[in-house]
Each structure stands twice: as structure tokens, then as C-alpha cells.
Amino acid sequence: MDDLRYLFNPASIAVVGVSQNPSKIGSIIYQRLVKNKSLGILKAEVYPVNPKISSLNGVKVYPSISEIKDNIDLVVIAIPAEAVPEILREAGEKKVKVAIIISGGFAESGRVDLDEILRKTIHDTGIHVVGPNTIGILDPYSGVDTFFLPRFKPMSDGRMAESLPDVTPGNVAVISQSGALSEIIMDCLKVSGIGIRAIVCVGNQVDLSIENFLKYFSTDPLTKVIAIYIEGVKDGRRFLNALIDASTKKPIIILKAGKTEIAGRAAYTHTA
């Protein structure tokens, strides 16, 4: 899928949902991208979007995606679920290639009606979507990083540890149905001295799915190994076919969760 290159290597990114409150998800994502750009890792231009504020730390904030004069490859959406379809329609008019919908509050929380509206909007606009209900992606090569996990986390002895250590670029691509498990995988790989090609959290998979990313990483020259954390699949035959095809090109490691009734109920929030 050609549009996935705009996900991992966009020339421009719009972040919808930035705020003057630095603890808001949109603000955290925006600042992570700005930091990576200042370090020379991220090459993309980054545009903050919020109709309620005009500037943020001296940088112009755009009231809408349509007000940005440049073309936009990737839009990151971190706003209340009810407002997401309209933003996606606007992105479609702007010819945005791909969107990451961070927002939760769709089928995983019982809003099947809103989920159906979102799916129709995706179909009508032709935009490819990661999510919703996801922490998105982290690519240490391009600097695209939408992970908004807390910077520090408490340890059992009361000390605070860095939640997201610096990620070493490497050759292991991770596809996950859980943001929390992605954090654990990052920690384990870091301790083991293993570098990461990219991490993708697929969320509810209303559009782009595990199968799409299996295909992408199987032909990606930077990927040597594909690791998957999976809680469930919607189309077993499609998944099996994608797995068989990808396994002829790269070794694949799979961790299957949700095997017990209790674990299955917990996994439902990621696989709606």
C-alpha cells in the first residue's frame, strides 16, 4: 500500500487537538514531534491545529486543516470522538493521505453508531486511517512519534523511572493491539540492546489493520524481523494469508493474548 509511506515518512504533519495545556494528548504529541524536528530527526513540517487558540509558544496555530496552505501528508487527530468524522471530512477535502486517530470513544466503548459514521467517512474520503483508540506509531528513523505515554512512571520501590527511554533505531518492526504492551516491548528491547525499526499500535482497525502492516514491513528494507502482539483477529483467513506471505520474506514472532475468558474481555477494548 503506497499511502503507508506517508505514514512513516511524511513531508508534512498536522496535529489536530493541540492545547495551551501541555498535559493534553494533542499537546504532548505536538511537542514530541517538535522536539524530534529540533534534533534533526524529523524532516516533516509540523502544523498545530485548534480553532480556539491563535498561537502556541510563539508558533501560529491554525483554526482548521483547510487553512494550512501547504499540502498535508499525515494528520494526527486527538479530539473528542464526536468531532472526529468532521475533521476527517475536512482532511479528505485537503487531500490528506493518511490519518492517525488517537481518540477513543467508538465501538470499544459501545458507540457503534459513531463507529459506523467514522467508517462511512473513511470510505467517502479515501483517507487511510490508523486507529481509532490508539497511541499511533513510533518510527526512530523518521522521527514520527505519536506516543503520548507519561514521561515517567512509578516503580515498586517508589522511585520514578523514565517511561519512554530513547529508542535505538534497529531492525525489529513491532505491530501491536495494545499501547501499554508496546511500552513493555520497548523496555524489553532496550534492555536487551535490540533496536527498533518502528512500532505500530493498530487500535480498533477500522481501516488499516495488522495485515496491512505485515505486508508493508515484509518488503521494508529496514525491517529484518516482525514482532506481533495480537489479541484477536476479525478475519482469520485474511490474517493467515497475510502471515504466510510475509513469513516467506521475514521471520515473524507472535505473542497471542486473550486466551482466557477474563483476558478476552480485557482485550475487547482494543479489538472492537
matplotlib code that plots the C-alpha trace (Angstrom):
import matplotlib.pyplot as plt

x = [0.0, 1.7, 0.0, 1.8, 5.0, 3.2, 2.6, 6.3, 7.9, 5.5, 6.7, 4.1, 2.1, -1.0, -1.8, -5.4, -6.1, -3.1, -3.8, -2.2, -2.4, 0.8, -0.7, -3.3, -2.7, -2.6, -0.1, 2.2, 2.2, 2.9, 5.8, 7.3, 7.3, 8.7, 11.4, 12.4, 12.4, 14.7, 17.0, 17.2, 15.5, 12.1, 12.2, 8.5, 6.9, 4.6, 1.4, -0.7, -4.5, -7.0, -9.8, -9.8, -6.2, -4.1, -0.6, 1.3, 4.8, 5.1, 4.0, 0.9, -1.9, -4.3, -8.0, -8.5, -6.7, -8.1, -6.3, -2.9, -1.6, 0.8, -0.1, -0.6, 0.5, -0.4, -2.9, -2.9, -6.3, -6.6, -10.0, -13.4, -14.8, -17.9, -15.8, -13.5, -15.7, -16.0, -12.2, -11.7, -14.0, -12.0, -8.8, -10.3, -11.0, -7.4, -6.3, -4.5, -3.1, -3.3, -4.6, -3.9, -7.0, -5.8, -9.3, -11.2, -14.9, -16.1, -17.2, -14.8, -17.0, -20.3, -20.7, -21.4, -23.3, -20.3, -18.1, -20.4, -20.3, -16.5, -16.3, -18.5, -16.4, -13.3, -14.9, -16.2, -12.9, -10.5, -8.1, -6.3, -6.6, -4.7, -7.0, -9.1, -8.4, -4.6, -1.3, -0.3, 3.2, 6.8, 9.5, 13.0, 14.3, 11.9, 11.1, 7.4, 6.3, 2.7, 3.2, 1.8, 2.5, 3.7, 7.3, 7.9, 6.3, 6.4, 8.4, 7.5, 10.1, 8.6, 11.2, 10.3, 11.6, 11.6, 8.5, 9.8, 13.5, 15.3, 14.6, 17.6, 17.0, 17.2, 15.6, 12.7, 9.2, 6.5, 2.8, 0.6, -3.0, -2.1, -0.4, 0.5, 2.1, 4.0, 5.6, 6.7, 8.1, 10.1, 11.5, 12.4, 14.1, 16.0, 17.3, 18.3, 20.2, 17.9, 17.0, 13.5, 12.5, 9.1, 6.2, 2.6, -0.4, -3.3, -6.2, -9.7, -8.5, -11.5, -9.3, -5.6, -5.1, -2.4, -2.5, -1.7, 1.4, 2.5, 2.6, 4.4, 7.1, 7.7, 9.1, 10.6, 14.4, 15.0, 13.0, 14.7, 12.2, 8.5, 7.0, 3.3, 1.3, -2.2, -5.4, -7.8, -8.4, -11.6, -10.9, -8.9, -8.4, -7.2, -4.8, -3.4, -2.8, -1.0, 1.0, 2.0, 3.0, 5.0, 6.8, 8.3, 10.2, 10.9, 10.9, 7.8, 7.3, 3.8, 2.5, -1.2, -3.0, -6.7, -6.8, -8.8, -12.3, -11.1, -8.3, -10.6, -12.9, -10.0, -8.7, -12.1, -11.3, -8.5, -10.2, -13.6]
y = [0.0, 3.1, 5.5, 3.9, 5.7, 8.9, 7.5, 6.7, 9.3, 12.3, 15.6, 17.4, 16.7, 18.4, 17.8, 18.5, 19.0, 20.9, 23.0, 25.5, 22.8, 20.8, 17.7, 17.3, 14.4, 16.6, 18.9, 16.0, 14.6, 18.0, 18.7, 15.3, 16.0, 19.5, 18.1, 15.5, 18.2, 20.3, 17.4, 17.0, 13.6, 14.6, 16.3, 16.9, 20.3, 20.2, 22.3, 22.7, 22.9, 24.3, 26.8, 28.2, 29.4, 31.5, 30.7, 28.3, 29.2, 31.8, 29.5, 30.1, 27.7, 27.1, 27.2, 24.3, 21.9, 23.8, 27.0, 25.4, 26.4, 23.6, 20.0, 17.7, 14.1, 13.0, 14.3, 13.2, 13.6, 13.9, 15.4, 14.1, 11.3, 13.1, 15.7, 13.2, 12.5, 16.2, 16.7, 13.6, 15.0, 18.3, 16.3, 14.5, 17.8, 18.8, 15.5, 14.3, 10.8, 9.2, 9.9, 8.6, 8.8, 8.8, 9.5, 6.7, 6.5, 4.5, 0.8, -0.1, 1.9, 1.0, 3.8, 1.6, 4.4, 6.7, 3.9, 3.4, 7.2, 7.0, 4.0, 5.8, 8.9, 6.9, 5.3, 8.6, 10.4, 7.6, 8.5, 5.6, 5.5, 4.1, 3.6, 5.0, 4.3, 4.1, 5.7, 5.6, 4.9, 5.5, 5.5, 6.3, 6.7, 9.4, 10.9, 10.4, 9.7, 10.0, 8.0, 10.1, 7.8, 9.6, 10.5, 9.0, 6.0, 4.9, 1.8, -0.7, 0.9, 4.4, 5.8, 7.3, 5.7, 7.2, 5.7, 6.1, 5.7, 6.8, 4.3, 2.9, 2.5, -1.1, -3.8, -5.1, -3.9, -4.2, -4.4, -4.3, -4.2, -2.7, 0.6, -0.5, -3.7, -1.6, 0.3, -3.0, -4.3, -1.1, -1.5, -5.2, -4.4, -1.5, -3.6, -6.4, -4.0, -4.6, -1.7, -0.9, -0.3, 1.0, 0.3, 0.5, 0.3, -0.6, 0.4, -0.5, -1.2, 0.4, 0.7, -0.1, -3.5, -5.9, -7.4, -4.1, -3.6, -7.2, -6.6, -3.3, -4.5, -7.7, -5.7, -2.8, -2.9, -1.6, -4.5, -7.8, -9.2, -8.6, -9.0, -9.0, -8.7, -9.9, -10.2, -11.3, -11.1, -10.2, -12.2, -15.3, -16.4, -12.9, -12.8, -16.3, -15.5, -12.3, -14.2, -16.9, -14.4, -12.2, -15.2, -16.1, -12.8, -12.1, -14.1, -13.4, -13.6, -13.7, -13.2, -14.2, -12.8, -13.0, -16.8, -16.9, -15.5, -12.7, -11.8, -11.9, -9.4, -7.1, -7.5, -6.4, -2.8, -3.0, -5.1, -3.6]
z = [0.0, -1.3, 1.1, 4.1, 3.1, 4.0, 7.5, 8.2, 6.0, 5.7, 4.4, 6.5, 9.6, 11.1, 14.7, 15.5, 19.2, 20.4, 23.5, 25.8, 28.4, 28.0, 29.6, 26.9, 24.5, 21.4, 23.1, 24.1, 20.6, 19.1, 21.4, 20.7, 17.0, 17.5, 19.7, 17.0, 14.4, 16.5, 16.9, 13.1, 13.2, 11.9, 8.5, 8.1, 8.7, 11.7, 11.9, 15.1, 14.7, 17.1, 16.3, 19.9, 20.1, 17.6, 18.8, 21.0, 22.3, 19.6, 16.8, 14.7, 15.4, 12.5, 13.1, 10.6, 8.3, 5.3, 6.5, 6.1, 2.6, 2.2, 1.3, 4.3, 4.1, 7.7, 10.2, 13.8, 15.5, 19.2, 19.9, 21.3, 19.3, 18.1, 16.3, 14.5, 11.4, 10.5, 10.8, 8.7, 6.0, 6.1, 5.7, 2.7, 1.0, 1.7, 0.0, 3.2, 2.5, 5.9, 9.4, 12.9, 15.1, 18.7, 20.0, 21.8, 22.3, 19.4, 19.2, 22.0, 24.4, 22.9, 20.4, 17.4, 15.8, 15.8, 14.6, 11.6, 10.8, 11.0, 8.6, 6.1, 6.3, 5.7, 2.7, 1.3, 1.7, 0.7, 3.6, 5.1, 8.9, 11.8, 14.8, 16.3, 20.0, 19.6, 20.6, 17.0, 15.7, 16.7, 14.0, 15.3, 11.7, 10.5, 13.9, 13.5, 17.1, 18.4, 21.6, 24.4, 27.4, 30.6, 30.5, 34.0, 35.7, 39.4, 40.3, 43.0, 45.4, 44.9, 42.6, 39.3, 36.1, 32.6, 30.8, 27.3, 27.1, 24.0, 21.3, 19.4, 15.7, 14.6, 12.5, 14.6, 13.5, 16.1, 15.4, 18.5, 19.5, 22.9, 23.6, 27.2, 25.8, 23.3, 26.2, 27.8, 24.5, 24.1, 27.6, 26.9, 23.6, 25.1, 28.0, 25.5, 23.3, 20.4, 18.1, 16.7, 13.1, 14.1, 16.4, 15.2, 17.5, 15.3, 17.7, 16.5, 12.9, 11.2, 8.1, 8.3, 10.0, 11.2, 7.7, 6.0, 8.2, 7.9, 4.1, 4.5, 6.8, 4.9, 2.0, 4.0, 3.6, 7.2, 8.7, 9.4, 12.0, 12.5, 16.1, 16.6, 19.8, 19.0, 21.0, 18.2, 14.5, 12.6, 9.5, 10.3, 6.7, 5.6, 8.6, 7.8, 4.2, 5.1, 7.7, 5.2, 2.6, 5.0, 6.5, 3.2, 3.4, 7.1, 10.3, 12.4, 16.2, 17.5, 21.1, 21.3, 24.3, 25.5, 25.6, 28.9, 29.4, 31.6, 29.3, 26.4, 28.0, 28.7, 25.1, 23.7, 24.4, 21.9, 19.2, 18.8]

ax = plt.figure().add_subplot(projection="3d")
ax.plot(x, y, z, "-o")
ax.set_aspect("equal")
plt.show()
